[in-house]
Amino acid sequence: MFSEIYTKIVNKLYNIDYTTPALILGMALVCALIVYCRKVEDKSIRGFFDFLFPEEIILHPSARADATFWITKRLMMPFLLIPAGATFVTAVGYATNRAVSWVFGIEGTLLEGPPGSITLVIFTATMLLAYDVSYYFYHVAQHRYPFLWELHKVHHSAEVMVGITKDRVHPLDDLMNRMWDGVIPGICFGIWSVVALDPVEVVVFGLNVYVVRNILMMDFVRHTHLPISFGPLDKVVLSPHWHQLHHSVDPRHYDKNFGLLFSFWDRLFGTSYVPDPNEELKFGLVDRDVRDYQSLAGLYILPLRKMWGHIASRLWRRQPEGAQARETSSS
């Protein structure tokens, strides 16, 4: 049963749909046009493209690092990250389904027949909330625990935003995030599969939740230089400008606006910060070795070395004093 579910999910993932990227890029173009019309008085087609692709950003070393990192990471995605994401969510969902069914003596699903439109709408809403709060907790942990921060620094090391900066995430960080995604969303999947949906269809439909989430949160746009806000909707949906503040090097903006799609998690847990519409944000890290993160070696290898340094120092502090003395004398 589990192998059948897993196979169908992976096949679904490998069947690439270009509609979603087209919608996201189209939305980015429209947003850029709106910002351009608001900010620039003398408008022209040439001026719009200069505004959309400013030379000082496109040719920045950080942008070149983003491009090379994006290409190399795309090559490993089908072999590592996609199967891993399917494995964890499917495994937890299936285990939840079996556990709940066994505890309550349920055979099949509680609701008979195919799910109706209202059921699917409620399911989509609950899955969006499950994925979003799951991401919020993991994102806070990335900033709070030093060994996780060393991986997450890869994303924050971008000094300019060029859209594909959204994928400037260390593969191990991506993998750990997908493992964590298997907990809250996986349990939610499993419960829904008991209530109304076949486990296979739940997960396949759940992938569409990713699509809906990606379109709504405008991840590509919020990792550009376009300071787009949603006005009153900012109180519900995290706008690109609010997320751009999260990348700011200004100490006032540290550990703020952790949300992925919804902004109310930050308000609920006291991590919300409303950006000034006219404030110019500077992105990147304040570390002395920030330049080391603008190469493939710096993006792939350096975080692992620093992460291991934190883990090793913690293990060293836990050793008995006699053991430390013996190691010191032997060296």
N, C-alpha and C positions, 0 to 999 in steps of 0.2 A: 504493500500500500504506500509506504513512505517513498520507496524508490520510484513508483509510478508518478506520485505527486511531484517529486523533485525533477524528474525528467521533463514533465510537461512545463514546469516553470522555467527551466533553463532554455528549453526550446522556444518558449515565448520571449525570453529575454534576447536570444540571439536573432530573433526575427525583428530586425531594426525597422522602426517606423519613423520616416523622415517628416511626418506631419508636425510632430511636436517641436523639433528644432526650428522648423519653418515658422511656426506660430510664435515661438520665443524671439527669434530674430526679427520677425515682423513687428512685434510689440516693442522691441528695443529701438527699431527705426522710428516708429511713431513717437515714442517717448523722447527720443533725441530731437525730433522735429519740434515737438511742443516746447522743450527747454530752449532750443535755438530761437524760436519765434519770440519767447518771453524775454530773452537776454540780449538779443542783437537787434539793433535798429535798422542798419543797412543790410538787408538780406539778399542773398544770391545763392545759386546752386553751388558754386565753387566755395562760397563762404560756409555753407552748411557742411560740406564734406571736410573742410578744414577744421570746423568745430567738432565734427564727429570723430575725425582721426587726427588729433593734434600731433604735430611732429615731435614735440618734446616728450610726449607720452609713448607714442608708437615706437620710437627709436631708443627709448630708455633701456639701459642694461636689464632692469627688472622685467620689462616686457619681453625682451629676448629670452630671458631665463624662463618666463612663463611659457613661451612658445615651444622651446626645446623640452621642457618638463612635460607639457601637455602631450606632445607627440610620443615621447617614450612611455608615458603612463598609459596612453591609449593602447599601446602595443601589448601591455601586460594585463589590461582589464579583462579580456575574455578568459584568461587562464587563471586568474586569481580572485579578483574582486567580485565579478558577477556570480560565479558559482558559490562563493562564500556567502554573499548576501542571501541567495536563494536557500542555501543550506540551513542557516541559522533561523531565519523566519519560518521556513517550512517545518523544521524540526520542533521548535517550540510550539508552533501552532498545532501540529499534529499531536504532540504530547499533551497539550492542554485539552484538545478534543477528546482524546482517549481517557484522560483523568476525569474530566467533568462527566463524560458519558458513563464511566464506571461508577463514580460516586453516586450519581442520581439514577442509575439504571436506565439510561436513555439509549434507545436503538434508532439510528437514523437521525433525523432532525425534528425539532419541536413543531415547526411549521411545515405543513405538507405542501407539495407543489413548488414550482419555481418562484423565487422571490419577486414581489411586486416592486413598482417604481419607488414607493414610499420606503420600503425596506432597504432598497439599494441606496437611496439618498441618506437615510439615517446611518447605514453602514459606512458610506463614504465620509460623512461628517465625523463619526467616531474614530475612524482610522486616521483621518487628518489630525485630529486632536491627539491620538496615541503617538503618531510619528513625531508630532511637533513637541509635545512635552518630553518625549524620549530624547530628542535632539537637544532640547534646552538643558536637561540635567547633564548630558554628556559634555556639552559645550562649557558649562560652568566648571565641571571637573577638569577639563582641559586647561583652564586658566588657574585652577586652584592647586593642582598637584604638579610639582616640578617635572616629574618624569613624563607626564602627559603633555605638559607645556612645551617641552623640547621638541616633540613631534608637531604640535600645533603651531609652533613658531614658523614653520615652513609657510603656512598660509599667511601669517601676519608679516612675513618678511618682504612681501610685495611692496615696493615703493611707489608704484603707479598701478592703476586699475585698468585692465584691458579686456574685460569680459571673461576670457578663459582663465583669469585669475581665480575664478570660482573653483577650478579644478587643481589649484596649487595646494594640494593636500597630500601629505606623505602617504604612500601606499599602506604602511603599517597602521597609520592613524585611520585611514579609510576602512581597513579591515576590522580594527577594534570597534569603530563606530557601527559597522554592519553587525558585528557580534552583539553589541549592546541593543541594536535595533531588533534583535530577535527576542528581547525580553518583553517590553511593554507592547509593541505592535504584535509580536508573535502570540502573546496571551490573548490579545484582543481578537486576532484572527481565529484562534482556537475556539473562543467562546461563541463567536458569530457562526462558526461552522457547525456548532451544536444547535444553535437557535434556528437558522434558516438556510444556510448555504453549504453546499458540498465543499469539502476542504480544498479540492483542486480549484474550483471556481472562485472560492474566497481569495486565494493567493493570487490568481490571475487577475481578478478584479482589483485586488489590492495593489497590483503594479500600476493600475490606472490611477490609483490614489497618488502615487509618485508623480505621474504626469500632471494631474490636477494641481498638486502642490507646487511643482516646478513652474507652471504657468502663472499661478497666483502670486508666488513670492518673487518672480522676476529675478532669479538668481544671477543670470547673465548680466542684466541691466544694473543690478546693485553692486556688481564688481566692475563698474566703469566709473568715469569721471562725471557722470550725469547726476546731479543732486536732485533726484525726483522724490517728491513727497506726495502723499495721498490726501492731504487736508484732514478733514474730520475722520476719514477712514484709518488714519495713522493710529487711532486708539484701538483698532482691532487688528489690522494687517500691518506688518512691519515693512515700511517703505524702503526703497533703495538708499535714500539719504540717511535714514536711521541706522541702517546696517553699515554704511560707509563710516559713520561716526565710531563704530566699534573698532575700526581699523586705525583710528587716529592715534598719533603719538602724544597727544596732549594728555597729561596726567589726569585731567578732569574727566576724560572719556574712558579711562581704564575700566575694564570689567563692567561695561555697560552694554545694553541692547544685545543680549545673548540669543534672542529668539530667531527662529528660522522663518516661519510664516506668520504666526500670530504675535502681536506685541503685548497682549495682556499677561503673558507669563512674566515678562519683565516687570510690569506694574505690580503684579501679585507678589513677587519675591523681592521687590525693591531694587531692581537693577536697571530701571528705565532711565533714559536721558533724552530729552527733546533737543535736537540740534537747532542751532541758530540758522535760519534760512540763508543768511548772507555770510556765514563763516566759511573761510577757506580751510579745508582739512589737509593735513600732511600725514601721509601713510608710511608704514614701515615699522622698524624696531629701533630702540634706542641703545641696543647692545653694541659694544665696541667692535664685535666681529660681524656686524650686519652685512658687510660686503661679501662675506664668505658664503652667504645664502643666495648669491646671484649666479651660481654655476650648478651643473648637475651633481657634482660631488658634494657641494654644500647643501643641496636640497635632499639628496638621497642618503649620504653617508654621515655627514656631520650630526644630524639629529640623533641617529642611532648611537654614535659615540657619546654624545652628551647625555642621552637617556640612560645608557649603561653606567655612566659616571654617577648619576644620582642613585641608581639601584645599588651599585657596588658600595657607595659611601654609606648607604643605609644598612646594608648587610654588615659592613665593617664595624659600625657603631653598635650593632647588636651582639658582636662576638664578646665572650668573656675577656676580662682584662689579661688573664694569663695567656690566652690564645693570641691576643694581639701582641703581647710581649714576645712570644715565641716566634711569630712571623717577622717582627721587627728585627730580632736578633739574628734570625736565619738569613735575612736579606742583607 
